[in-house]
Amino acid sequence: MSDTASGAALTESSRGGLGPASRMARRMLLRTPGRSILVMLLIAIPILGLTAIDTVEASREATPAETVRLKLGQAGTSMSIVSAPDPQLTQDPVDNQVTGSTDDTSDGSAGSAESSDSDLLTPSQILPAGTRTVSTRYADAIVETKTGLASLPAIQGEAWDPSLAGRYDLVDGRRPTAKNEIMVSPATLDRLGISLGGTATVTRPVKGAYTVVGTLRDAQLGTDGVQLYGTPGLFDGISGQKALTQTTFYLPDVDLSWSQIRKLNAQGATALSRSIILDPPPASVAPRLLDSGSGGNFITIVFIALLGAFGLFEVCLLAGAAFAVGARARQREFAILSSVGAERRTVFAVMSIEGILLGFLGGVVGVALGIAAAAIGIPLISHGVQASYPGFHVDPLVLVLIVLASTVSGWLAAAVPARAASNVDVVAALRGARRPPKVTLRRPLIGLFVLAGGSVVALMGGLVVIGTNQVAQQNDHMMTAGIVLLVIGPVVMQIGALMITPLILRWVTTFLARVGTAARIGSRDASRNPSRTVPALAAIMSTVFVAVFAMCLLSGGQALSIRGHYWQGPENSLSVGLMKTSEDGTSTFSSPDGVADAIDRSFPGARARVISSTPSFGSLGETAVSSYAVPRHAIPTGRPYFLSADSTENSIVVGSSADLALILGEKVSARSKATLASGGVVSLYPQYVSDGKVIIDTVPAASGADGQPQKPIRSVSVAATVQQPDHDFAFGTFMSPSTAKKLGVPFEPTSVMAQLATPPTAAQTDAFSASLLLVDSDFGWSIESGPDLYAATWSWALVGLTTIIALVSSGVALSLARADSRRDDEILASIGAGPALRRGFGFWQAIIIAGLGALIGAGLGLVPAFALSLRAEGVTSGYIPFSPPWLQLALTAIAMPLLIAAGSWALTRRTRQLGPSRRLPAA
């Protein structure tokens, strides 16, 4: 700008107006559009993530209208028969599955009182004469598929009725008009290997061949879900009184009021009404039995709150790095402003307004991109289940707050560089001179205390969140306070780390001085120019910090699900139960003949073995056996579930060491083999073993007056060793057949197990189902697939996203830093530095900035995750396990900086030398 224009502007500015400062800020942004767009994108990327997460979570919550569509379709009411007439029965107004009693409305136990089928009232007895009903009931049907027999879920009833549109939607074909016609879900056609008009053959419970005339989509079913639809009782032959409690009755033409629903409750029925869902009565009239407060998914709340706060802090650091380096590049322009009479507040206002404008624009762009990302991602993660994401919801208030926070973050990001720019030394800046940084230990020492203080605050926040989550009645204010501490602590830690960074850079310079010329020059440049190095390092540090914390939360959540998973056996193990229950309630174990052959034929490479165990308490009925054997708990415990007092199934397993290896899912140790050979017991849990022995109690089969096992008839102590597997399996102790006979422990074949080489395909399971039906149609079977392992997938995605953000942010920061140090490059070229030296200079400079930033960010990101895993006095467990994904963290902290450095080496361009007419900057 010209001096005259600047003077006129400043004259106007001296009168207190912000207009001239705003105009100058806009002009500076427009003069460097590339830099402005890059800064805006740096701000937009974290905002994109926050917006996408908020939109996805908002879309999970159904509106009343969506709830009506998903639960009632176009019908007015749905009704369920839950008990015989009961004047005390009541229900939740918006969820008829939750019932209670007018004497105690705390839980849904009133409607579950035992009553015979003959005591139940039918809809025709409850509803006025002529009321039209449409019924649906779930069942299982054994169907011939293109690869064999398979058990497929089915809905019996008029699910295709137009009144249920929205709950069940016609996709293709037509509705059934005859009893031998059915509908299926779209994916079922491929499973059966037929097309519309083909025949589906059902073998059990009721044999029949049916023509498939159309496809129907269930709002609760995904795009790959299989399901059959037939008339009432078509597949299992059950109807009338026996099916009342399993049937949902829709009333297409009736919309009940709350008073009418209460009358139904007294007759043993509950109802869900369209008008009640859309406009629920006040709690004083219709008490809520379902607690829908904020005490639900705390992990989601903490996850979003922490990532949101850290994301905004990341915005400040990412944009702050760009503003800081940009301020250095504009030092001469600010000096000109000051030289023509501009006050410090004017220079500060120019750069602050830049931050506000770019923060607002970055927020708007980030919100728009986040909404688009959510719109693309929701169909992918929902897998077609409409009930998972009932609608695409955007929370306007939250998005406005996000844009506002982005604007404030942009201003804060520009405020510190603006303050430094307003203190410009006019003469030195116009001459191009730069003051060397002052070397002092005061700032790093203060930073060390700040870092330690932030760590303490973060740990306190974790303890508050954990303690609040442990109590029965969670305190929302305490939870909020804990989250605030968890946010403040890491933010303070990062500020402290940045204060220590100049000292660390000097240490690194001392170490790299012996590596080579390029490393020595690059490290010295980084340490002697902290004003451009620290902002770039901060940008990478904040990005890695957020990513590492998110990865730790994901892996900790997965560890929590693995810990709570009920393992029936090793992963990919198949188990076939041999127990059969007769109509009078007694149970027996059938012969395992043919089961192992069926497994080996259907699953190549499987190792099927017959597993024997003792009868469990009450499993065969009190008249089947007079007594049973069970190992005594040496250490009382309730975790895992298998060690609870009322769990005795598979508590003693009898077999060979090969059977034990199959149960463990690993090799039997030499110590365990020796114990079995010497007549001892191998325990899968240390809770059974005391002083190297296990006590086997023989207990009467008849239970005591309180329903619990009686005192032992006799007890015997036997030598034992412990071989504890990686997971808590549903097996207690193991002994050889000879030991069991010696101890008088009864045993017989109770199951057949096999370890599958790979996860089974649908064709393999269908073939096995068909083969097993030929052996015995009453045998049940299951395959242990383990818990859902989602953390690795999302952690790898975070590694990729972090790498992209880090590459962009480091690219911007390093480019701006490189522009700021262009004169240094020119000096190197003028004194004869070759391309290899200059490329090495760029490589080591990037290694120092990106490497230190990634290592510090990774280390700090572990602190809040560790804080959430702490245990304190009176606290039984942490909020979430501390289980970092070390491989992904190592790649983020080590491989990513190497990638950035390699990019810096490859993109280092040839630098022109200083010509004879160009002068070196004055000292």
N, C-alpha and C positions, 0 to 999 in steps of 0.2 A: 504494500500500500504506500501511497505517497505521504511525505511528511505533512503536507497541507491537509490532506484528508484525515490523517491521524490527529493533527492538532485540532481540527474542527470537531472531530468526534470526541476528543478528550475534553474540549471546552464544554460540550454538552454533558459529558459524563460527570464533570465536576459539579454539575448542578444536581447530582444525585440520581439521575435516571439510569435504568438498566438497559434501555433501548440500544445505545451505542455498543455496549458490551455484547448484547445478544447478536447484533449485526456482525460484529467482528468475529464472534464465535462461529456463526453460520458461514461466513466467508472463509474462515480457516478450514472448516470441515469440507467445504466445496473445493478448496484449492488442493486438498489431498484426499480425493475420493477413495483411492485404494486403501489408504490407512484407515479412513473412517469406516469403510465397509468391513474391514477385517476386525476392528474393535467392536463394531456392532454385532458381528457374528460370534465373537468371543463371549459377549454378553448373552446372545440368543441361545447358544448351545445348552448351558445349564437350565435356562428358562424353558427350553423345549422339553427337557427331561421332567421338570417339575409339572409342567402343564399336562404332559402325557400321563404321568402317574395319577394326577388328580382327576383327569377325565376318565381314565379307566376305572378308578375306584368309584367315582360318581355314577358310572354306567352300571355298576353292580347292584345298585339300590333301585328297586322297582317302585315306580309311582303307584298310587292307588289304582289308577286306570289300568296300568300294566299288570298289577296283581290280579285284578278282575279278569283280564284277558287270559292270563296264564293259568289261573285256577278254575275259572268258571266258563271261559269262552264267551258265548252269547247268552248263556243261561242266567236265570235270576238267582238261583240258590243251589248249593250242593249240600247233601245230608248224609250222615253216617250213623249207623246203629252201633252203639258202644256198650250198652248194658241193658239189663231188664229195667222196667220203670223204677225210677229213683228220684224222689222229691228233692234230695240234696245235691243232685248232679248240676254242675254249672260248667261253663266253658269260657275261654278267652274270646272276645267278640270278633277278633280279626284272624284267629287261628283256631279252628274247631278241633285240631288234633291235641290241643292243650286243654285238659279238663281238670276239674277240682270239685270241691264240696263246699256248700254254703256254710258248713261248720268250720272248714279250714281250706281256704282257697290258695294255699301255697304251692300245690303241685297237682299233677294230673293223676291221682290215684283213685278218685272216687268212681270213675267210670270203668275201672278195671276189676271190680269185684266179680268173683266167680259166680256164674249163673249158667244154667243149661240153655241149650238152643230153644227149647220150648218156652222159656220165659221171655224171649225177645219178641218185641212187637214188629210186625212188618210195616213197610211204608203205607200199604192200603189201610192198615188199622190206625196209623198215626195221622195221615193226611186226609183232607176232605175228599169225598168221593169224586171221581172224575179227574183228579190231579194227574197230569202226565209226568212220567218219570223216565229218565234215561240212565241206565246203569253201566258201570265199568268195574271190572275186578281183575287183579293180576293173577297169573298162573304161569306154570312152566310146562313146556311141551317138548317131547323128544321128537325131532323132525329129521327126515332124511335130507342131508345137504349134498352138494356135489362131491364132497370128500368123505362122507360117512354120516353117522348119526350124531346129532348135537342137541343139547338142551338149550332151547331158546325161550326167552321171555315172551309172554303173550298177554294181551288184554282181551277179556271176554265181556262183551257188551256193545252197545251201539256207539262206539267212539266216533264213528263217521257221521253221526247225526249233525245236521247243519247248526243246531243250537250250541254245539261245542266248538265251532270254528274259532280259532285263536288258541284253543287248548290242543285240538287235533285238527290239522288242515289237510284237505285233499290235495295231493300233488299231481297225480296222473291217474287215468282210468276212470272208473265209476264206483259207486257204492254198491255193496252186496244187496241182492234182492232175493236170494235163495239161501237155504241152510248150508248148502255145499259150497258156498262162495265166501272167500275171506279177503282181507286186505293185509298188506305188509308195509314195513318201512322201506324206503328206497334202497338202502344197503342190503336188505334181506334178499332181494332178487339175485344179487351176485352171489350171496352166500349159498342160496339154494341152487344156483346154476340154471335159473329159468327166467322167462320174461313174462310180461302181462299176458294172461290167458293160460299160463302154464299151471301145472299141478303141484301142490305141496302135500307131501305124505307125512302124516303124524302117526307115530307108532305107539306112543304112550302119552298120558294116561288112558286116553280113548283113541282107538285106531280110527283113521279116516283119511280120505283123499279129498282135497279141496282145491277149487279153481281160484287162482289169484286174479281178481278183477280190477284191483287198483292199489295205489300206494298212498300212505298216510304219514304225515309228519307229526311227531309228538314234540311239544315244546320242551319237554324234559329230556329229550333224547338227542344225541349228537348226529352229525351227518353220517358217521360210520356205525351208528347203533342199529342193531337188528331187533325186530319185534313183529309179532303176528297179531292180527286183529280179527276176532270172530264173534259170533253171537253168544249170549249168556250161556255158560256151561258147556260150550262147544268142545273145548279141549280137555277138560278134566271131568266133565260129567257131574259136577257138584252144583246144586242149585237149592232153592228153598231156604229153610231155616239155617242150614249148615253154612251157608255162604253170606249170611246177613252182615256179620261183623267185618268181613273182608271187602264188602261192596261199597262203592260210592254211588249215591243216587243223586242225579242232577234234576232239578225242577226248572225246565225251560221257561215256564210261564208264570212262575211265582217268585216274588221278591219279598222275603220275610222281614218283618220289623223285629226289633230286639225283644219286645214283649212276646211275639210269636215264637221266637227262638227259645226263650225261657220256658215256654209251655212244652216245646219239643224236648228240652233237657229233662223235664220231669218224666217224660215217657221213654227215656233211655236213648235219646238221639241228640246229636249235635249238628249244627248247620253253619254254613258260611254264606252270607247274603251279600249281594251286589251293593245295595244301598248302605249296608253297615260298613263295608270296606271303604267305600267312597266317602262316607261321612260317619265315622265312628261316634257312638254316644259318649258322653263324658264319663270319666272313670268313676264318678260317684254313682252313676246309673249302671254302668257295665264295667266292673273291676277288671283290670288287666292281669291275667295270670302269667303271661309271658313277659319276662324282663327284657326289654329292648333298649336298656340304657347304654351308657358308654362303657360298661364293664365287659364288653364282648371281646372283640379281637384287638387286644392290647398290642400285640406284636406289630400288626399293621399300622396302628396309630403311632407307635414309637418309630417305626421304620420311616413312615412318610414325614413325620414331624422333624426327625433328625436330618434326613436327607434334604428336606426343604430348607432348613436353616443352614446346613453346610453348603448347599447349592448356592444360596444367596451370598454366603461368604466367599465362595469360589468365584462368583461374578465379580465381587470387589477386587479380588487378587488378580484375576485374569485381565480385567479391564484396567486395573491399577498398574499392572506391568506395562501395558501398551501406553497408557497416559504418561507414565514416568519417563519411558524412553522417548515418547513423542515430545514431552516438555524439553528434554535435552536437545532434540533436533530443532526445536523452535526457540532456543535460548536467544539467538540473535534477534528474532522478531520481537520477543518480549523486551529485550534491551532497547530496541528502537522505540517501542511504546513508552518505556520509562524515560528515555532520553528526551521525548517531546512533551513530557509533563504528566504522563499517566501516573495515577496513584497506585499504591500496592493493591488496594481493594479492586481497582479496575482490572489489573492483570489477573488477580484471583478470580474475579467474576467471569472473565472471558473463558478461562479454562474450566471453571465449575459449570458454566452453562453448556460447554461442550459435553461434559459428563452427563448432565441432565438430558440433553437431546439424544445422545447416543444410547443412554440407559433406557429412555422411553422407546426409541425405535427398536433397540435390541429386544426389549420386553414384548413389544407388539409382534415383531417377527417371530420370536421364540414361542409366543402363545399360539400364533397361527400355525406354525410348523408342528407344535405339540398336539394341537387338535387334529391336524391331518395325520400325524403318526398314530394317535389313538384310534382314529377312524379306520386306518389300515390294519392296525394290530389287533383290535378287538375281535374281528371275525376269525383271525388266525388262532388266537389263544382260547376262544370259546368253543372251537371245534363244532360249531353249529348248534350248541345247546342254548336255545333262546332264554331259558330260565336263568342261566348264568349271567347274562348281560341283557336284561329285558328291553333296554333301549339305549340309544346313544345320548348321554346326558352331559351337558356342559354346565359347569357351575359359574355363572357370571360374576358373582360376588368374589369368589376365590380368584378368578382370572384377573379381575380388576385389581385385587390386592397384589397379585403376582406382578402385574405391570407396574403398579405403584412401587412395590419393593424393588423391582428392577431399576426404576428411575432413581430411587434413593440410593441404590447400590452404585449406579453409575456416577451419581454426585459424590458419594463417599470415595469411590475409586479415583476420582479426579481431584478430590479436595487436598490430599497430601502432596501430590505433585504440583498442584496449583499454588499451595502455600510456599513450596520451595521455589517455584518459578517467580513468585511475587517478590522474593528476596534476592533477585538477580543483581549481580555486580555489573552495572551498565558498562563501565569502561573495560573491564576484563572480558565481558561477553562480546563487545564490539571488536576487541582485539583478537578474539578467539582463544584467549588463555583460559585454562581450567586449573582450579586449585586442587592439589593432591589431597586425598582423604586423610583426616587426622586419625592416627593409630592410637587407640586407647582401650584399656581393659574395662572401663566403667560400663560401657554399653553392653558388652557381652555378659558381664556379671549380673547386671540388671535383667538381661534376657534369660539367664539361667534361673534366676529366682521366679521370673514370670512363667517360664516353662514348668518349673516344679509346682508353682501355685495352680496353674491350669490343670496339671495332672491330678492334683488333690481334689479340685472342684469336680473334674470328670468322674473320679472314683466315688465321690460323695453322691453325685447324681445317679450313678449306677446303683448304689446301695438304696437310695430313696425309691427308685423305680422298682427294684427287686422287693423291698419290704412292702411297698404298697400293693404289689401284685400278689403277695403271699396271704394277705388278710382276706376274710370272707367278704367284707363290704369295702370295696375299693374306694378310696378317697380321690375324687377327680382333681382336687386342688393339689394334693401331694404328688399325684402322678404328673401334673403339669409342672410343678416345681422341680421334680426330678428330671424331666425332659429339658427344662430351661438350663439346669446345671450341666446336663450332658452336652448342651449346645455351647454354653459359655466356656466350659473347661477346654474343649479342643480348640476353640477359636483363640483363647488366650495362649494355649500351648503353641499354636502356629505363629502368633505374634512374637512370643518369646524366642522361638526357633529362628525367625527372621532376624531378630536382634543379635543372635549368636553367629549367624551365617558369615559376616565379614571375618570373624576370628577363624572359623573353620576354613574359609577360603585361604587365609594366610598359612594355615597348617598344611593345606593341600599343596600350596605353592612350594613350601619347603620340601615336601615329599617328592613332588614331580620334578624338582630341579635336577634330579639325577637321571631322569628317564630319557631326556633328549631335548634338542633345541626347541622343537615345535611345542612339546609339552611345557617346557619352562616358560616360553613366551606366552603361550595361551593361558597358563595358570596365573602368571604375573598380571596379564591384562585383566583377567577376571577379578583378581583380588584387589588391584589398584583402581578399579572402576566399579565399585559396589553400586553406584547409582544406576547403572544399566544392567549389572549382573543380578543383583538381589531381586528386582521386580520380575525378571524372566524366571529365576529360580522359584519365586513364590507362586507364579502361575502354574508351573508343573507340580509343585508340592501340593497345592490345593486340589488339583485334579486327581492326583494319585491318592491323596488322603480320602476323598469322598469315595473313590472306587474301592479302595481297600476296606473301608468301613462297611460299604454295601456288600462286598464279597463275604466278609466275616459274618454279617447278619444272615445272609443266605445260607452259608455253610452251617452256621449255628442252628438256624431253623431246621435244616435238614437233619442235623445230628439229633435235635429234639424229636423229630418224627421217627428217626431210626430207633432211638431209645424207647419210645412209646409203642413201637410196632410189636405186635404179638407174633413172634416167629414160630411157625409150626414145624420148621426144619430148616436145613441149609437152603440158600437161594437156589432156585431151579430144581428143587426136590419135589417129587411126586409122592403123595401119600393116599392110600386107599384104605378106608376104615372097614373092618370086617364085622362091626356090630350091627345087628338087626333088631328092631323093636316091633313087637307084636301089638295087636289092637288092645290087649288087656294091660299094656304098659310094661310087660317084662321084656328083658333084653337078653340076647345070646350072641355069641361070636360064631360066625359061619366058617366053613373051611376055606383056606386061601388057595385051594387048587385052581389053577387056570389063570389066576390074577397076574402072577409074574410073567407068564407067557404072553398075556395080552399087552403088558407093558413093553416087553422086549420087542414084540412085533411092531408096535406103534411108534416107539421112540428108539431109533438106531443109537447104539452106544450106551443105552441105559443099563444100570446095574441094579436090578430088582432083587430085594431080599425080604423075606418074611420076618417081621418084628414081633417078638413075644413080650408080654408084660403082665403084671399082676392086675386083677380086677380092681377098679377104683371104688371109692366109697359111694354106694348107692347106684352105681352104673348098671348093675345087673338085677337090682331089686333085692330086698332084704331076704327073700325066700330062696334065691338062687344059690347063694353061698352063705356059710355060717360065719365066716370071718375073712379078713383081708389083711395084707401086710403093707406097711407104709414106713418110710424112714422118718425118724424124729428130727425136728428142727433143733439143731444145737444153738443156733443164733436166731431168735425170733425176728422176723422181717416180713414186710408186706410187699416188697419190691424185689424182683418182678412179680407179676400176677401169679406166676406158676408156684411161687413160694407162699402164697396166702394160705391161711389155715384150712380153707374149705376146698382146696385144689389137690386131689390125689391121683388124677389121671396120669398115667405114664410115670408115676413116681418111682417105680422099680421096673427097669427093662432088663430082660434076660436074653443073652445071645453070645455070639462069638466076637472076637476083636474086629472082624470085618463089619459086623453089624454096628459096633460102636463107632467105627470110622465113618460109616454112612450117616449115622445120627449126628456126629460132630461136624461133618463136612470137612474133615482134615485127618491127617495121619494120627494114629494112636501112639502116644509117647511110649518110650521103652519102660518108663516107670509104671505107666498104666497097664501095659502088657504083663509086667512082672506081678503086679497086684492081682490081676485077674487069674493068672496062672497059679498063684499061691492061695486062692480062695478068698480074696478080698473084694472090695467094692470100689468102683470108680464113680466119683460124684461130679456132676457138671456144675455144682454150686458149692462154694465153701461153707454155706450156711448149714449144711447137713453134717459137716465134719468137725469133731472136737477131739483134740489130743490124738489125731491120726486114726480115729475110729468113727464109725457110723452105727447108730442104734436102730435096729429094725423092730418095730412094734407090731404085734399081731392084735388086731382090734376086732371086736364083734361087728358083724355086718349091720345088725339092728341098731338104729340110731337111738340116742338118749331122748329124754323127755323134751329137751330144748331143740331137738333136731340135729344136734352136733354128735360127732363120734364119741363112743363110750371109752372108758379107760382101757388100756391094753390088757389082754389076757396074759401075754408074756412078752418079754423083750430080750433081744440078743445083741451083743456088741461084736462088730466085725471090723477088721483092719480096712482102712480106706485111704485113697489118695484122690486128689482133685485135678481134673483136667478141664479147665473152663474155656469154652469156645468164645469166639468173638461176639456172638449174639446170645441173648437169653432164649434158649430153645425150650420147647414144652416137654422136656425129659429131665428126670431128676437124678436117679442113680442107676448104675449098670453093674450087673454081675453075670457070671457064667452059669449055664444050666446046672452043672455039678454043685456049685455053691448054693444055688437056689434050692435044690433038693436037700442038701445038707442042712440048710437053715429052716426047711419046711415052708418056703415061700411058694405059693401056688402061682403058676403062670400058664399062659396059653397064647396062641397066635392072635394078635389083636389088630394088626395092620400089615400092609405091604408097602415098602418104601423103595424109591429108586432115585438116583441122582442123574438128572438129565444133562447131556453134554452141552446143549444150547437151549435158550428159551424156546418153548414149543410153538409151532405154527398152528393156525386154525385147522388146517388139514390133519395134522397129527392128533390134536385133541378130539376132533370129530371121529377119526378112525379109532382112537382108544375108547371113546364113549360107546361106539358101536360094539367093539370087542368085549368091553366090560358088561354090557347088557346081556350078552350071550352067556356070560359066566354067572352073574347074579344081578338082577335088575334093581335090587335094593341097596347095593353098595354105593356109598358116597365117596367122592375123591376130590382132591384139591392139589394145586400146584403153588408152592411158595415163590411168589415173584418178588417179595421184599417190598420195602417202602418206595415211594416215588422219589427217584434221585434227580431232583430238579436243580440242585445247587450248582453242579458242575456245568450244566448247560448255560445257566444264567451267568455264572462266573466267567466262563469263556466269552460270553457276549459282552460282559463288563470290561474284560481285558481288551477286546476289540474296540469298544466305544472309548475306553480310556486312552488307548493308543491313538485313535483318531483325534480326540480332543487335545491330547498332549502334542501330537504332531502339528496340529493347527496352531495351538497357543505358543508352542516353542518356536514354530516357524515364524509367527508374527513377532514374538519377543526377540528371537535371535536376529531376524531380519532388521528390526528396528535398532537392535544393539549393533549389528554390523554396519548399518547406515551411520550410527553415531560414531563408530570407530573407523569410518572410511578413511579419514586422514592418516590413522595409524597404519592401515593397509598400504596406503600410497607411500608412506615412508619406508615400509618394509620393501616394497617393490623398487623404490628408488635407490636403496642401498644394496640391491642385488639379490634379494630373497627370491628363490625360484618357486615355481608352481607347487612343488611337493611340500616345501616349507609352509607356504600359505594355506594349502589344503590341510596339512597337519595342524596348523594353528587353529583353523576352523573346527577340526575334529576334536581337539583337546578342549577347546573352549566349550563346545556343545557337551562333551562328556562331563565336564565339571558342573555346568549349569543343570543339565538334564539329570545327570547321575545323582548329584547331591539333592536336587529337588525331589526325585523319585524315592531315594532312600529315606530322607526325612519324612516325606509324606506317608510312606508305607509304615514307618515306625510309629508315627503319631496316629495313623488310622487304626492301629491295633489297640490303642489305649481305651477309647470308648467301648469297643467290642469286649475288651477284657473287663471293663467296669460293669457291664451287664451280666457277667458270669460270676461275680463275687458272691461269697457266702459270708454272712455275718451272724452274730449271736441271735438265736431265735429264727433265723432264716434257713429253711430246709434245703434250698437249692437256688442256683442263680436264675436270672430271668431267661437267659438263653445260653447254651453251652459255648465255651470259647474253643472254636474248632476252625482255625484259619485254613483256607485252601493254599497250602504252601507253594505248590507248583505255580499256580496262577499269580501268587504274590511275587514269587521270584522272577517270573517273566516280566511282571509290571515294573519291579524295582531295578532289574538288571538288563533284561533283553530290550525293553523299550528305550532306555537311554542310549544303548548301543545302536539301535535303529535310527534314532534321532541324530546321533553323531555321524553315522554313516551317510545319512542324507545331507548333513552339513558339509561333510567332506566332498560328496559328489557334486553338490550345487555351488561350491566355491568357484566364483568366476575370476577370470583374469582381471587384475587390477592395473589401472594405468599408473605410470610413474609421474612423479612431480616434474613438471617442465621447468625450464630455466626462468620463466616469468612468474612461477608460483613460489610463494614464500612459505616457509614453515611458520606455524603459529608461534606467536610471541610467548615467551615463558611467563 
